Amino acid sequence: MRILPGWFLLVAVLLSGAAQPRVAYGQEDCDSCGEATLDAVDENWLTDIGYPTEIFRVLLRWEEVANDGSLVCGFRVAAREGGAPFELYRGASGALLDLEDLAALGMSPKTWDFAPLEWPPEIGPGFLLPPAASAGTSAGKSAARKAVQSGRVAERVALPPVNLDAVRREDAAAEAATPKGPVRFGVFRDLPAPLRAGENRQGPEESAEADNWTRLAGSESVWSAEIVSPGAIGIRVHVAEFEAPLSARWYVFDPDDPEGLLEPSPYPSPAGRGDGETFGRSGGAVGRPATTGFWTPTCFSDRVVVACVLPPEASPDSVSLEIDRIIHVYKGFSELPWSKAAGSCNLDVACYGDWANVALGVGGIGTIGSSGSLWCTGSLIVDGDPTTHTPFFMTANHCVGSTAAANNIEVYWLYQNPACGGAAPDPKAVPRTTGGADYLAGGPASSGTDFALLRLRSAPPGGLIYLGLTNAVPPLGTGLTCVHHPRGEFKRISFGALTNSGSPSLGGAPMQSPERFHESLWSLGTTEPGSSGSPLLLNGRQVFIGQLWGGGASCSEPMEPDYYGRFDVTFPLVAGHLGAAISAFDVNASGTVNAADLQVVINVLLGKASTPAADVDRSGVVDARDLQLVVIAVLRER
């Protein structure tokens, strides 16, 4: 007869229905916690599942993308009458998720009691996995150039000029309403009619030219279209639909500079690996799934050509492509006139050599919002494994707040003066990461820390700095620094200190919850629209502690503070992505789920120990269910 281990016999007794001590763990003085502001959808959902906001308050709300690509919303909730906070999760269908549901989605309850940690910065060699956008074949590039140079562009669209006076009035009104929001630098323009390259509508007996395809001497087939938007500094093209064989190549370029070919990637990798799957199509052609609603990288010209090139063995019938609108970039970065340039009190980061390395990890973001193309700032951050350089990128949620927004970002690197007092480079010439990013997790300012954690799909340049980070909370008066792109201009730097004096314009009241945001008062420099999402760093150790939401600081208002989402609050929400996750079942934080974790829970139930981590289901008490869950986890590991 097999003898069960002693701990297993005790488990059997404890699970048999014997009375269990209820060991509750609260959060210190939760009455002081900042309460989140929810929209009607969240409030109604909480009410429907039995947690109305009249009785329960939400301390934090966030969202994260599960392994299957669905979006899960998390809520950290506490009863208004007191008690330990707990978590609730809503799936994409609106259902309340339990622990088994979370496990199936590759998720687990959060660990809220991380010890203070600090990870040093790292110099990255670049993304080790293949970029999402390949360099393309020389034959394909040559075919694209030949088609344009020969004048055989299938379609041409010339749009009327943009009313820039009206656009700038809209910009001024938007800035007045949201002083530290993203800077718009491009507006949407719909084409009079969509441009299409699709199935041969004339029938199989017709030639490729019947569908505006050109057969070149090298036997490649090319479809191309030229779009002109007078006065544009740059153009981004919206592809409403794209489906083609894997062998197809397509390009975006300035017809006056056919050497400067950009090859967009319309195929976001669901897992963010940049590898993508292949899919069978009718007729035996191997291709990718139809992709909708993405934007090409910016082509810096008022004319842009889009070209699709097929090898000899591929048929135009296998391609479905539709272009319906563009973004007209009407503001240059710093080399062209602005309606309002960055304030004169901004400091050139190149003049502060001690921060030269940190500046290499900060980039400007071109993204797409509801009003057009927007500019923000963000930064590369390290993960928990010093042997890897996964390009995790942190910015503000109000800059990149969804999977759709992340799909279309492009990041501009090294857009800074090469030396103090030098001339900023042309943004067309700086390194740029295109191909979008995977949106991993985020939370708005109203109910969280206004953060967005992204993972770039394409390689950032080699040698950039991945900013170090800490989840420790610095004391008031700690020296702070911010590196940022005000108004989309070249990189600047600001110096100040951590304060709690509040905003003078609000009579000393803070603009954001101190429980979720750091308050900074600048002594040198400032921030402006376009600085949103930029990193807040500790002066001495130069490590990341938050990203810019906004505030009242400006050159004309030096006593107004700025506010940054606190990374110590964000960290439990992103620790799993960054490699610092502790399984809820790893009660003793050893890195392994085993019998030792079970023993810890048993000791708590017997009154021999007091360990908050033993409340693995975050119910507020340690009971038989916690023990049962750990038993199941241990058996799975065995």
Legacy VTK file of the C-alpha trace (Angstrom):
# vtk DataFile Version 3.0
C-alpha trace
ASCII
DATASET POLYDATA
POINTS 638 float
0.000 0.000 0.000
1.297 3.472 -0.942
1.744 5.775 2.048
0.646 9.355 1.372
2.993 12.130 2.469
2.052 13.775 5.745
1.094 17.053 4.104
-1.265 15.222 1.745
-3.078 13.556 4.648
-3.492 16.915 6.293
-4.869 18.344 3.056
-7.486 15.594 2.948
-8.610 16.468 6.471
-8.716 20.188 5.778
-10.737 19.692 2.614
-13.204 17.372 4.298
-15.309 20.193 5.618
-13.694 20.925 8.987
-14.119 24.471 10.193
-11.447 26.772 8.789
-9.995 29.857 10.410
-10.639 32.963 8.342
-7.412 34.917 8.008
-8.005 38.279 6.329
-5.335 40.612 4.973
-6.107 44.251 4.356
-4.325 47.087 2.626
-2.840 49.677 4.907
-5.339 52.506 5.436
-7.278 51.807 2.275
-9.520 54.791 3.032
-6.737 56.927 1.618
-6.557 55.037 -1.665
-7.384 57.009 -4.794
-10.694 55.946 -6.261
-10.933 55.336 -9.996
-13.439 57.131 -12.207
-15.350 54.637 -14.344
-17.527 54.977 -17.400
-21.113 53.727 -17.562
-20.111 50.418 -19.186
-17.817 49.495 -16.301
-20.263 50.657 -13.633
-23.132 48.701 -15.172
-21.004 45.570 -15.472
-19.928 45.743 -11.840
-23.545 46.201 -10.791
-24.673 43.273 -12.939
-22.171 40.893 -11.327
-23.023 42.013 -7.796
-20.437 44.710 -7.060
-22.270 48.049 -7.369
-20.082 51.117 -6.933
-22.323 52.352 -4.136
-21.010 49.479 -2.012
-17.642 48.788 -3.633
-15.074 51.169 -4.997
-12.573 50.549 -7.763
-9.013 51.447 -6.815
-7.523 50.614 -10.206
-8.715 49.574 -13.641
-6.515 48.281 -16.434
-6.612 46.126 -19.539
-4.272 43.543 -20.964
-4.130 41.373 -24.041
-4.461 37.637 -23.394
-2.595 34.903 -25.248
-5.481 34.466 -27.673
-5.424 38.175 -28.574
-8.593 39.047 -26.671
-8.745 42.056 -24.373
-9.274 41.418 -20.660
-10.215 44.217 -18.248
-9.029 44.000 -14.660
-10.443 45.799 -11.623
-8.886 46.099 -8.157
-11.882 46.504 -5.875
-12.473 47.089 -2.150
-15.646 47.288 -0.080
-16.420 50.820 1.057
-17.024 49.601 4.586
-13.502 48.161 4.748
-11.722 44.922 3.963
-8.937 43.692 1.763
-8.870 44.666 -1.924
-9.526 41.922 -4.456
-9.516 41.515 -8.220
-12.248 41.064 -10.798
-11.644 40.261 -14.463
-13.959 40.799 -17.427
-13.423 38.831 -20.597
-13.961 40.034 -24.138
-17.499 38.609 -24.087
-18.342 40.499 -20.889
-18.241 37.399 -18.676
-16.711 37.400 -15.215
-13.522 35.307 -15.369
-12.427 32.929 -12.611
-8.944 31.536 -11.961
-9.395 28.684 -14.411
-10.500 31.119 -17.124
-7.464 33.289 -16.487
-5.144 30.298 -16.639
-6.632 29.285 -19.989
-5.846 32.794 -21.267
-2.281 32.597 -20.022
-2.940 35.001 -17.152
-2.935 34.810 -13.362
-3.957 37.050 -10.452
-1.605 39.924 -9.795
1.077 40.049 -7.139
0.692 43.364 -5.293
3.372 42.990 -2.629
6.562 42.980 -4.692
9.612 43.925 -2.709
11.382 47.058 -3.988
13.542 46.184 -6.970
15.756 48.013 -9.409
16.934 46.846 -12.813
19.903 48.694 -14.358
19.846 50.053 -17.907
21.189 47.954 -20.764
22.706 48.681 -24.150
20.708 46.806 -26.747
22.187 45.158 -29.835
18.772 45.402 -31.501
15.799 43.082 -31.653
17.143 39.539 -31.982
14.081 38.168 -33.791
13.392 38.869 -37.486
11.759 42.255 -38.117
8.136 42.247 -39.213
9.022 44.147 -42.390
11.617 42.461 -44.563
14.082 44.233 -46.789
12.401 42.818 -49.869
14.030 41.388 -52.965
16.211 43.437 -55.269
14.131 42.155 -58.182
10.937 43.446 -56.600
12.443 46.861 -55.878
13.809 47.094 -59.393
10.411 46.241 -60.861
8.711 48.914 -58.753
11.201 51.548 -59.883
10.911 50.538 -63.540
7.132 50.776 -63.482
7.231 54.320 -62.168
10.149 55.504 -64.284
8.454 54.205 -67.419
5.357 56.251 -66.627
3.164 53.174 -66.396
1.493 54.105 -63.108
-1.961 52.544 -63.146
-3.821 55.328 -61.370
-3.152 58.926 -60.355
-5.081 60.990 -57.823
-4.439 64.703 -57.261
-6.183 66.107 -54.185
-6.992 69.801 -53.713
-4.920 71.856 -51.254
-5.626 71.608 -47.515
-7.186 74.617 -45.758
-4.330 75.072 -43.291
-5.896 78.097 -41.605
-8.893 76.002 -40.561
-6.632 73.146 -39.461
-4.518 75.422 -37.253
-7.638 76.898 -35.662
-8.696 73.367 -34.747
-5.231 72.718 -33.303
-5.367 75.854 -31.165
-8.792 74.881 -29.803
-7.611 71.343 -29.027
-4.538 72.602 -27.183
-6.644 75.006 -25.120
-8.892 72.096 -24.108
-6.021 69.658 -23.386
-2.806 71.619 -22.725
-0.461 68.600 -22.494
-2.102 66.286 -24.998
-0.524 64.811 -28.125
0.439 67.220 -30.899
-1.395 66.767 -34.200
0.814 67.112 -37.252
-1.254 65.387 -39.942
-4.904 65.411 -41.065
-7.036 62.772 -42.745
-7.912 63.157 -46.427
-10.361 60.803 -48.136
-9.761 59.911 -51.763
-12.578 60.767 -54.193
-12.905 57.027 -54.861
-10.948 54.067 -53.479
-7.980 52.802 -55.485
-8.226 49.057 -56.023
-6.102 46.258 -57.394
-8.223 43.147 -57.178
-9.384 40.114 -59.073
-9.403 40.301 -62.842
-12.874 41.700 -63.397
-12.667 41.257 -67.182
-12.582 37.487 -67.028
-9.770 34.927 -67.117
-9.184 35.306 -70.854
-8.096 38.933 -70.479
-4.511 39.994 -69.882
-3.145 41.421 -66.671
-3.225 44.927 -68.187
-7.040 44.741 -68.199
-6.922 45.136 -64.432
-4.295 47.904 -64.483
-1.414 45.499 -63.989
1.729 45.959 -66.057
3.818 42.999 -67.184
7.511 43.967 -67.269
10.281 42.481 -69.362
11.468 40.469 -66.382
7.976 38.916 -66.261
7.062 40.562 -62.947
3.596 42.076 -62.750
3.266 45.531 -61.173
0.266 47.524 -59.995
0.950 51.062 -58.838
-0.880 54.238 -57.925
0.338 57.785 -57.344
-1.298 60.172 -54.882
-0.542 63.896 -54.750
-1.512 66.117 -51.810
-0.208 69.643 -52.518
1.867 71.194 -49.761
2.262 67.968 -47.777
5.501 67.518 -45.884
4.751 63.812 -45.777
2.013 61.312 -46.587
0.821 58.118 -44.863
-1.439 55.857 -46.910
-4.354 53.918 -45.432
-4.793 50.427 -46.820
-8.376 49.374 -46.200
-7.784 45.831 -47.448
-4.774 43.782 -48.422
-4.543 40.117 -49.412
-1.770 38.647 -51.523
0.543 35.653 -51.893
3.564 35.471 -49.607
5.776 36.092 -52.643
4.191 39.494 -53.328
6.136 42.610 -52.403
4.809 46.100 -52.089
6.410 49.458 -51.583
5.723 53.090 -50.745
8.079 55.765 -52.045
8.575 59.282 -53.347
8.586 59.092 -57.167
11.390 61.686 -57.176
13.438 59.391 -54.924
12.761 55.824 -56.106
15.830 54.630 -54.190
14.155 55.465 -50.866
11.724 52.558 -50.890
9.718 51.755 -47.774
8.280 48.263 -47.474
5.339 48.236 -45.053
4.260 45.132 -43.167
0.489 44.622 -43.176
0.707 41.446 -41.116
0.771 42.053 -37.365
1.990 38.951 -35.555
-0.693 37.881 -33.019
1.952 36.883 -30.494
4.236 39.791 -31.304
7.005 37.519 -32.517
7.333 39.020 -35.962
7.187 35.617 -37.615
3.573 35.372 -38.793
1.788 32.302 -40.070
1.059 31.156 -43.590
-2.442 30.376 -44.679
-3.846 28.355 -47.545
-6.054 30.194 -50.038
-8.456 29.012 -52.682
-6.784 27.692 -55.777
-3.833 26.418 -53.800
-2.069 29.789 -53.541
-0.290 30.236 -50.264
-0.746 33.670 -48.740
-1.624 35.697 -45.676
-5.093 36.384 -44.329
-6.898 39.459 -45.547
-5.725 42.415 -43.467
-7.792 45.535 -42.959
-7.258 49.028 -41.678
-3.529 49.737 -41.406
-1.322 52.678 -42.328
1.954 52.697 -44.235
5.031 54.449 -42.831
5.351 58.165 -43.588
6.773 59.030 -47.002
8.287 62.520 -46.730
6.965 64.118 -49.907
3.788 65.652 -51.301
3.696 62.776 -53.818
3.649 59.102 -52.959
3.594 55.964 -55.092
2.224 52.669 -53.824
3.411 49.674 -55.855
2.615 45.966 -55.572
5.013 43.599 -57.355
4.266 39.950 -58.170
6.849 37.393 -59.320
6.281 35.642 -62.674
4.575 32.621 -61.126
1.943 34.696 -59.267
-1.286 35.923 -60.812
-2.880 39.363 -60.264
-6.051 37.424 -59.499
-4.491 36.506 -56.153
-4.241 40.133 -54.979
-6.905 42.246 -53.326
-5.764 45.742 -52.377
-7.799 48.859 -51.606
-6.576 52.343 -50.651
-9.216 54.775 -49.412
-7.526 57.699 -47.615
-4.262 59.322 -46.626
-2.819 61.442 -43.854
-1.482 64.781 -45.057
1.433 65.761 -42.795
1.253 69.561 -42.651
3.667 70.279 -39.787
7.327 69.618 -40.092
9.230 68.721 -37.008
11.739 71.392 -36.059
13.121 72.224 -39.488
9.923 73.836 -40.804
7.672 76.632 -39.461
5.248 75.786 -36.706
2.132 77.576 -35.589
3.833 77.699 -32.180
7.370 76.491 -31.581
8.546 74.847 -28.387
9.091 77.343 -25.571
12.449 79.072 -25.188
13.001 77.651 -21.690
13.378 74.132 -23.087
16.878 72.710 -22.638
18.808 70.920 -25.389
19.564 67.384 -24.140
22.860 67.442 -26.053
24.162 70.030 -23.592
23.950 67.592 -20.651
26.502 64.864 -21.217
25.604 62.981 -18.040
22.266 62.123 -19.672
23.580 61.280 -23.146
23.139 57.528 -22.696
19.622 57.805 -21.251
18.584 60.026 -24.152
19.359 57.174 -26.556
16.413 55.208 -25.146
13.821 57.934 -25.753
11.963 58.165 -29.054
9.293 60.273 -30.718
6.081 58.479 -31.687
4.046 59.097 -34.785
0.648 57.501 -34.279
-2.917 57.772 -35.551
-5.715 59.334 -33.512
-9.307 60.258 -34.200
-8.274 63.644 -35.632
-5.245 62.610 -37.665
-1.582 61.887 -37.120
-0.345 62.610 -33.590
3.037 63.025 -31.930
4.023 61.781 -28.457
7.142 60.529 -26.674
8.035 57.110 -25.268
10.995 55.034 -24.144
12.512 51.566 -24.310
12.616 49.846 -20.900
14.515 46.800 -19.699
12.996 43.469 -18.755
13.993 41.103 -15.971
16.398 39.046 -18.079
19.700 40.828 -18.809
20.476 38.355 -21.611
17.500 39.479 -23.730
16.597 42.760 -25.378
12.921 42.475 -26.171
11.871 45.972 -27.302
9.358 46.844 -24.592
8.252 50.428 -25.092
6.436 52.541 -22.504
4.303 55.589 -23.267
1.069 57.241 -22.183
-2.277 55.535 -22.709
-3.749 58.741 -24.095
-1.111 58.506 -26.852
-1.464 54.791 -27.678
-4.530 53.358 -26.000
-5.531 50.336 -28.065
-4.360 47.507 -30.272
-5.467 49.470 -33.346
-3.410 52.506 -32.317
-0.358 50.359 -31.557
-0.601 48.669 -34.966
0.182 51.951 -36.728
2.919 53.620 -34.690
6.317 54.517 -36.033
9.107 55.529 -33.647
11.757 58.130 -34.526
15.122 57.574 -32.820
18.110 59.861 -32.298
16.106 62.920 -33.291
18.402 65.176 -31.280
21.275 67.565 -31.750
24.574 65.735 -32.248
26.330 68.322 -30.069
25.354 71.169 -27.770
24.327 74.123 -29.906
24.351 72.057 -33.087
21.663 71.727 -35.717
18.971 69.096 -35.299
18.978 66.388 -37.971
16.366 66.143 -40.662
13.740 63.726 -39.280
13.672 62.015 -42.653
17.251 60.942 -42.014
16.990 59.622 -38.447
16.489 55.900 -37.763
12.843 54.922 -37.697
11.124 51.773 -36.414
8.051 50.993 -38.502
5.725 47.984 -38.571
3.734 48.954 -35.469
3.732 47.359 -32.043
1.816 44.863 -29.941
-0.361 46.479 -27.284
0.284 44.397 -24.169
-1.359 46.302 -21.315
-2.607 49.764 -20.473
-4.782 51.889 -18.264
-6.298 55.371 -18.654
-5.622 58.301 -16.354
-9.177 58.335 -15.028
-8.921 54.882 -13.469
-5.231 54.009 -13.657
-1.804 55.447 -14.329
-2.212 56.494 -17.995
0.266 53.882 -19.192
0.635 51.775 -22.313
3.172 48.955 -22.469
3.984 48.052 -26.073
6.322 45.592 -27.745
7.775 46.856 -31.022
7.377 44.411 -33.892
10.418 45.586 -35.822
13.985 46.038 -34.708
15.029 49.301 -33.089
18.511 50.446 -34.122
21.448 48.730 -32.479
23.141 50.432 -29.556
20.085 52.140 -28.078
19.658 52.240 -24.308
16.921 50.248 -22.605
16.108 52.415 -19.596
16.596 50.935 -16.155
13.608 50.966 -13.820
12.563 50.688 -10.192
9.272 50.032 -8.436
10.456 51.787 -5.268
8.651 54.991 -4.264
11.066 57.923 -3.900
10.608 60.389 -1.021
9.405 63.944 -1.528
12.157 66.258 -2.635
13.913 63.607 -4.741
15.582 65.080 -7.812
13.901 64.179 -11.118
14.673 64.440 -14.821
12.585 64.080 -17.968
13.798 63.598 -21.563
11.150 64.436 -24.154
10.138 65.812 -27.565
8.155 69.041 -26.945
5.792 69.815 -29.818
7.473 67.140 -31.890
10.760 69.033 -31.925
14.222 67.602 -31.280
14.981 66.074 -27.895
14.975 68.251 -24.755
15.590 67.698 -21.043
14.011 69.069 -17.834
15.175 69.001 -14.193
13.049 69.236 -11.066
11.950 67.499 -7.879
9.153 65.309 -6.516
6.544 67.503 -4.803
3.041 67.379 -3.343
2.223 71.082 -3.334
-0.502 70.776 -5.949
-1.453 73.189 -8.700
-1.560 76.929 -7.882
-4.295 77.359 -10.477
-6.417 74.893 -8.477
-5.700 76.501 -5.118
-3.142 73.845 -4.213
-5.274 70.854 -5.198
-3.520 68.156 -7.278
-4.532 67.657 -10.899
-4.251 63.886 -10.507
-4.566 61.336 -7.717
-1.334 61.190 -5.633
-2.035 57.464 -5.155
-1.531 56.898 -8.884
0.623 59.823 -10.073
3.929 61.457 -9.186
3.886 65.261 -9.058
6.959 67.047 -10.409
7.902 70.725 -10.235
10.529 71.840 -12.744
13.419 74.137 -11.797
15.026 74.007 -15.256
13.148 73.365 -18.483
9.525 72.279 -18.840
7.298 69.961 -20.894
4.806 70.770 -23.629
2.294 69.077 -25.932
4.131 66.237 -27.649
6.062 65.448 -24.454
3.244 63.122 -23.370
4.468 59.624 -22.513
8.040 60.743 -21.844
9.948 59.039 -19.012
10.371 60.418 -15.499
13.763 59.412 -14.128
15.513 59.573 -10.762
18.438 61.963 -10.932
21.101 59.913 -9.185
20.430 56.446 -10.589
18.780 57.500 -13.867
16.057 54.842 -13.652
12.459 55.021 -14.894
9.669 55.707 -12.368
6.766 56.878 -14.567
5.489 58.388 -17.831
4.032 61.854 -18.463
0.274 62.324 -18.316
0.341 66.127 -18.396
0.013 69.130 -16.148
0.183 72.907 -16.112
3.957 73.378 -16.422
5.182 75.641 -19.207
7.782 78.315 -19.792
5.225 80.936 -18.739
3.954 78.901 -15.744
7.071 77.550 -14.029
5.292 77.020 -10.685
2.684 74.682 -12.156
3.496 70.969 -11.714
3.408 68.027 -14.108
2.048 64.556 -13.356
3.472 61.139 -14.238
1.768 57.762 -13.892
3.495 55.980 -11.024
5.439 52.931 -12.172
5.263 51.360 -8.715
1.471 51.204 -9.213
1.816 50.043 -12.825
4.451 47.394 -12.103
2.139 44.619 -10.803
0.145 44.980 -14.033
3.151 44.554 -16.348
5.471 42.371 -14.233
4.404 39.250 -16.116
5.422 40.763 -19.457
8.706 42.074 -18.099
9.687 38.736 -16.592
9.092 39.477 -12.926
5.811 37.649 -12.459
5.323 35.512 -9.394
2.610 32.914 -9.794
-0.200 33.336 -7.305
0.437 29.694 -6.377
4.134 30.304 -5.724
3.261 31.372 -2.185
6.826 31.512 -0.882
8.102 33.326 -4.029
10.734 30.676 -4.668
10.162 30.617 -8.411
8.689 27.103 -8.287
5.251 25.831 -7.308
5.834 22.847 -5.031
4.996 21.235 -1.691
6.718 24.050 0.172
4.013 26.448 -1.028
1.366 24.045 0.202
3.041 23.903 3.600
2.942 27.709 3.885
-0.826 27.745 3.320
-1.317 24.939 5.832
0.734 26.809 8.436
-1.445 29.887 7.975
-4.613 27.831 8.326
-3.262 26.260 11.534
-2.368 29.670 12.922
1.375 28.985 12.830
2.208 31.745 10.337
0.843 34.963 8.888
1.505 35.322 5.163
-0.715 37.481 2.889
0.477 35.547 -0.180
-1.378 32.465 1.143
-4.621 34.149 0.042
-4.023 32.922 -3.500
-7.541 33.602 -4.764
-7.425 37.182 -3.398
-10.719 36.719 -1.582
-9.537 38.522 1.545
-9.319 35.363 3.652
-7.151 32.237 3.665
-9.473 29.256 3.547
-9.952 25.790 2.089
-10.314 27.131 -1.440
-6.794 28.602 -1.311
-5.480 25.250 -0.129
-7.363 23.392 -2.834
-6.026 25.694 -5.566
-2.431 25.224 -4.422
-2.905 21.423 -4.265
-4.154 21.438 -7.845
-1.240 23.636 -8.927
1.286 21.342 -7.233
-0.237 18.252 -8.870
-0.067 19.941 -12.267
3.614 20.707 -11.737
4.246 17.059 -10.839
LINES 1 639
638 0 1 2 3 4 5 6 7 8 9 10 11 12 13 14 15 16 17 18 19 20 21 22 23 24 25 26 27 28 29 30 31 32 33 34 35 36 37 38 39 40 41 42 43 44 45 46 47 48 49 50 51 52 53 54 55 56 57 58 59 60 61 62 63 64 65 66 67 68 69 70 71 72 73 74 75 76 77 78 79 80 81 82 83 84 85 86 87 88 89 90 91 92 93 94 95 96 97 98 99 100 101 102 103 104 105 106 107 108 109 110 111 112 113 114 115 116 117 118 119 120 121 122 123 124 125 126 127 128 129 130 131 132 133 134 135 136 137 138 139 140 141 142 143 144 145 146 147 148 149 150 151 152 153 154 155 156 157 158 159 160 161 162 163 164 165 166 167 168 169 170 171 172 173 174 175 176 177 178 179 180 181 182 183 184 185 186 187 188 189 190 191 192 193 194 195 196 197 198 199 200 201 202 203 204 205 206 207 208 209 210 211 212 213 214 215 216 217 218 219 220 221 222 223 224 225 226 227 228 229 230 231 232 233 234 235 236 237 238 239 240 241 242 243 244 245 246 247 248 249 250 251 252 253 254 255 256 257 258 259 260 261 262 263 264 265 266 267 268 269 270 271 272 273 274 275 276 277 278 279 280 281 282 283 284 285 286 287 288 289 290 291 292 293 294 295 296 297 298 299 300 301 302 303 304 305 306 307 308 309 310 311 312 313 314 315 316 317 318 319 320 321 322 323 324 325 326 327 328 329 330 331 332 333 334 335 336 337 338 339 340 341 342 343 344 345 346 347 348 349 350 351 352 353 354 355 356 357 358 359 360 361 362 363 364 365 366 367 368 369 370 371 372 373 374 375 376 377 378 379 380 381 382 383 384 385 386 387 388 389 390 391 392 393 394 395 396 397 398 399 400 401 402 403 404 405 406 407 408 409 410 411 412 413 414 415 416 417 418 419 420 421 422 423 424 425 426 427 428 429 430 431 432 433 434 435 436 437 438 439 440 441 442 443 444 445 446 447 448 449 450 451 452 453 454 455 456 457 458 459 460 461 462 463 464 465 466 467 468 469 470 471 472 473 474 475 476 477 478 479 480 481 482 483 484 485 486 487 488 489 490 491 492 493 494 495 496 497 498 499 500 501 502 503 504 505 506 507 508 509 510 511 512 513 514 515 516 517 518 519 520 521 522 523 524 525 526 527 528 529 530 531 532 533 534 535 536 537 538 539 540 541 542 543 544 545 546 547 548 549 550 551 552 553 554 555 556 557 558 559 560 561 562 563 564 565 566 567 568 569 570 571 572 573 574 575 576 577 578 579 580 581 582 583 584 585 586 587 588 589 590 591 592 593 594 595 596 597 598 599 600 601 602 603 604 605 606 607 608 609 610 611 612 613 614 615 616 617 618 619 620 621 622 623 624 625 626 627 628 629 630 631 632 633 634 635 636 637
